[in-house]
């Protein structure tokens, strides 16, 4: 492994480990970590995304490239999860967790790494991918949970309304749309205000990694191993491989292609647990998948970054 890749990833996993230790020791308190997650999600990351998108060089053609080279591989990986039902022991609820684990992405880690390997522009491209895929993945995951989760069949109409409200009020999507609007309309905030928003966003990076570590749950259940294995192989190996293949068919800048592949290699989102809990999915299986994938990327991400470095 090259020293640059080690220098990029080691601080991330040290902070994630520190976050786990702090929460395990209840330092400074459990309520503190709930507050950190909310602060990062509702304030710091929106500031990071807006400040980078508002002044980045964003090519409108990038949207169609994302839909082709990222969204289509995501649909393929999601569709392949139905093969899990060949194992008759797979419950409907566990399938919903396996599906989420295969298609959703931890954009917290993605934004941090994108900013390190391609300052400024990397965050802008990652934010645009995130905006489109958050909408697509939320719709597909809620749909799956509606059909396979326990609670969903009882109140599907209410959940569909809740999904629309959550999408419309998602602070990351609002920040992305706002940043793009300022960018395309050439609206510039005063430098002092833009700098304040930018600095606010930068504080979210270390706090977010600590929060990722605080959210890890080390529980193992043998009857969930198939779902964990299938979703993790699909997410950490198949997804980046498919995106790498798809970007070879389009005219795209090498730096944008690198961020595309990086996005595909991210572990599943921490928020998958919340969605599983709210819509009647298998929470235990979801927690196992989140923790395993987050730890497994300590091995898989260095390989992906080596591949990214070699792209030309």
Secondary structure by P-SEA (a helix, b strand, c coil): ccaaaaaacaaaaaaaaaaaaaaaaccccaaaaaaaaaaaaccaaaaaaaaaaaccccccaaaaaaaaccaaaaaaaaaacccccccccccaaaaaaaaaaaccccaaaaaaaaaaaccaaaaaaaaaaaaaaaaaaaaaaaaaaaaccccccccaaaaaaaaaaaaaacaaaaaaaaaaaaaaacccccaaaaaaaaaaaaaaaaaaaaaaaaaccccccccaaaaaaaaaaacccaaaaaaaaaaaaccccaaaaaaaaaaaacccccaaaaaaaaccccaaaaaaaaaaaaaaaaccaaaaaaaaaacc
